[in-house]
Amino acid sequence: MSVETRLFALAQENLELGRDPDWDLKLSESDISSMDAVAFIKLVNHEFGIEIPAEALGEIDTMRSLAKYIEAAA
């Protein structure tokens, strides 16, 4: 399963967006609360066996950039 496919499934299962995730929409514009975003990043860390440092989160502003970060960390 690709990183994007798994991220898509995790977002659908864990984020109450009311729609499919938009890969290029800035996360700050996607109606995700900061608490939900933190919980989602923790879930992503666990799911992919990585640790995204807080300083990297400033560079990760879309689901697509999150997928690219995960792929580079693997």
Phi and psi restraints in degrees (value plus and minus 20) as a CYANA .aco file:
   2 SER   PHI     -93.1   -53.1
   2 SER   PSI     140.4   180.4
   3 VAL   PHI     -78.8   -38.8
   3 VAL   PSI     -66.2   -26.2
   4 GLU   PHI     -83.0   -43.0
   4 GLU   PSI     -60.0   -20.0
   5 THR   PHI     -83.5   -43.5
   5 THR   PSI     -65.0   -25.0
   6 ARG   PHI     -88.3   -48.3
   6 ARG   PSI     -60.7   -20.7
   7 LEU   PHI     -81.1   -41.1
   7 LEU   PSI     -62.4   -22.4
   8 PHE   PHI     -78.2   -38.2
   8 PHE   PSI     -67.3   -27.3
   9 ALA   PHI     -84.1   -44.1
   9 ALA   PSI     -62.7   -22.7
  10 LEU   PHI     -82.0   -42.0
  10 LEU   PSI     -61.6   -21.6
  11 ALA   PHI     -84.6   -44.6
  11 ALA   PSI     -63.8   -23.8
  12 GLN   PHI     -83.5   -43.5
  12 GLN   PSI     -57.6   -17.6
  13 GLU   PHI     -97.5   -57.5
  13 GLU   PSI     -48.6    -8.6
  14 ASN   PHI    -140.9  -100.9
  14 ASN   PSI     -34.3     5.7
  15 LEU   PHI    -132.4   -92.4
  15 LEU   PSI     108.7   148.7
  16 GLU   PHI    -107.8   -67.8
  16 GLU   PSI      58.0    98.0
  17 LEU   PHI    -109.7   -69.7
  17 LEU   PSI     -46.8    -6.8
  18 GLY   PHI      57.0    97.0
  18 GLY   PSI     -10.3    29.7
  19 ARG   PHI    -183.8  -143.8
  19 ARG   PSI     151.9   191.9
  20 ASP   PHI     -89.3   -49.3
  20 ASP   PSI     126.7   166.7
  21 PRO   PHI     -81.7   -41.7
  21 PRO   PSI     120.9   160.9
  22 ASP   PHI    -116.9   -76.9
  22 ASP   PSI      96.6   136.6
  23 TRP   PHI     -83.9   -43.9
  23 TRP   PSI     -45.7    -5.7
  24 ASP   PHI    -130.1   -90.1
  24 ASP   PSI     -20.1    19.9
  25 LEU   PHI     -98.5   -58.5
  25 LEU   PSI     113.2   153.2
  26 LYS   PHI     -80.4   -40.4
  26 LYS   PSI     117.0   157.0
  27 LEU   PHI     -78.7   -38.7
  27 LEU   PSI     -53.8   -13.8
  28 SER   PHI     -87.5   -47.5
  28 SER   PSI     -36.8     3.2
  29 GLU   PHI    -122.7   -82.7
  29 GLU   PSI     -14.0    26.0
  30 SER   PHI    -120.8   -80.8
  30 SER   PSI      -6.0    34.0
  31 ASP   PHI      42.4    82.4
  31 ASP   PSI       9.5    49.5
  32 ILE   PHI    -117.4   -77.4
  32 ILE   PSI     106.9   146.9
  33 SER   PHI     -88.4   -48.4
  33 SER   PSI     138.3   178.3
  34 SER   PHI     -83.4   -43.4
  34 SER   PSI     -55.1   -15.1
  35 MET   PHI     -85.5   -45.5
  35 MET   PSI     -62.0   -22.0
  36 ASP   PHI     -86.5   -46.5
  36 ASP   PSI     -56.9   -16.9
  37 ALA   PHI     -84.4   -44.4
  37 ALA   PSI     -63.7   -23.7
  38 VAL   PHI     -83.1   -43.1
  38 VAL   PSI     -64.6   -24.6
  39 ALA   PHI     -82.8   -42.8
  39 ALA   PSI     -58.7   -18.7
  40 PHE   PHI     -86.8   -46.8
  40 PHE   PSI     -62.0   -22.0
  41 ILE   PHI     -83.5   -43.5
  41 ILE   PSI     -59.6   -19.6
  42 LYS   PHI     -81.7   -41.7
  42 LYS   PSI     -62.2   -22.2
  43 LEU   PHI     -82.7   -42.7
  43 LEU   PSI     -63.6   -23.6
  44 VAL   PHI     -82.0   -42.0
  44 VAL   PSI     -64.4   -24.4
  45 ASN   PHI     -75.3   -35.3
  45 ASN   PSI     -67.3   -27.3
  46 HIS   PHI     -85.8   -45.8
  46 HIS   PSI     -67.4   -27.4
  47 GLU   PHI     -81.0   -41.0
  47 GLU   PSI     -59.5   -19.5
  48 PHE   PHI    -121.8   -81.8
  48 PHE   PSI     -19.7    20.3
  49 GLY   PHI      45.5    85.5
  49 GLY   PSI      17.1    57.1
  50 ILE   PHI    -145.6  -105.6
  50 ILE   PSI     152.6   192.6
  51 GLU   PHI    -152.0  -112.0
  51 GLU   PSI      87.6   127.6
  52 ILE   PHI    -103.8   -63.8
  52 ILE   PSI      94.0   134.0
  53 PRO   PHI     -90.0   -50.0
  53 PRO   PSI     131.9   171.9
  54 ALA   PHI     -76.0   -36.0
  54 ALA   PSI     -57.7   -17.7
  55 GLU   PHI     -87.0   -47.0
  55 GLU   PSI     -43.3    -3.3
  56 ALA   PHI     -98.1   -58.1
  56 ALA   PSI     -42.4    -2.4
  57 LEU   PHI     -83.7   -43.7
  57 LEU   PSI     -46.0    -6.0
  58 GLY   PHI     -85.9   -45.9
  58 GLY   PSI     -46.5    -6.5
  59 GLU   PHI    -107.4   -67.4
  59 GLU   PSI     -38.4     1.6
  60 ILE   PHI    -116.6   -76.6
  60 ILE   PSI      77.5   117.5
  61 ASP   PHI    -136.6   -96.6
  61 ASP   PSI     -24.7    15.3
  62 THR   PHI    -156.8  -116.8
  62 THR   PSI     145.5   185.5
  63 MET   PHI     -83.0   -43.0
  63 MET   PSI     -55.7   -15.7
  64 ARG   PHI     -84.5   -44.5
  64 ARG   PSI     -62.5   -22.5
  65 SER   PHI     -88.7   -48.7
  65 SER   PSI     -51.4   -11.4
  66 LEU   PHI     -84.4   -44.4
  66 LEU   PSI     -64.8   -24.8
  67 ALA   PHI     -80.9   -40.9
  67 ALA   PSI     -62.9   -22.9
  68 LYS   PHI     -84.5   -44.5
  68 LYS   PSI     -59.5   -19.5
  69 TYR   PHI     -82.0   -42.0
  69 TYR   PSI     -65.7   -25.7
  70 ILE   PHI     -81.6   -41.6
  70 ILE   PSI     -65.0   -25.0
  71 GLU   PHI     -81.4   -41.4
  71 GLU   PSI     -60.1   -20.1
  72 ALA   PHI     -89.7   -49.7
  72 ALA   PSI     -51.7   -11.7
  73 ALA   PHI     -97.3   -57.3
  73 ALA   PSI     -38.9     1.1
